[in-house]
Amino acid sequence: MRTTELTLKDRMRHVFNPLHVYCSLSWVLRKRTAILTARLYEKSIYSHLFAEE
């Protein structure tokens, strides 16, 4: 039995995780391009969406 319930923010943090983004991109882009794009996404979008307050 789970003692804590996941919040919507927790679920979104998991789904939009840069590693998930990289894995999705790696299906359609070259490895290096997928890595660079995921890093850019992490620094410019993900870190702002889920910044600790």
Secondary structure, DSSP 8 states (H G I E B T S, - for coil): --SS---HHHHHHHHT-HHHHHHHHHTTS-HHHHHHHHHHHIIIIIHHHT---
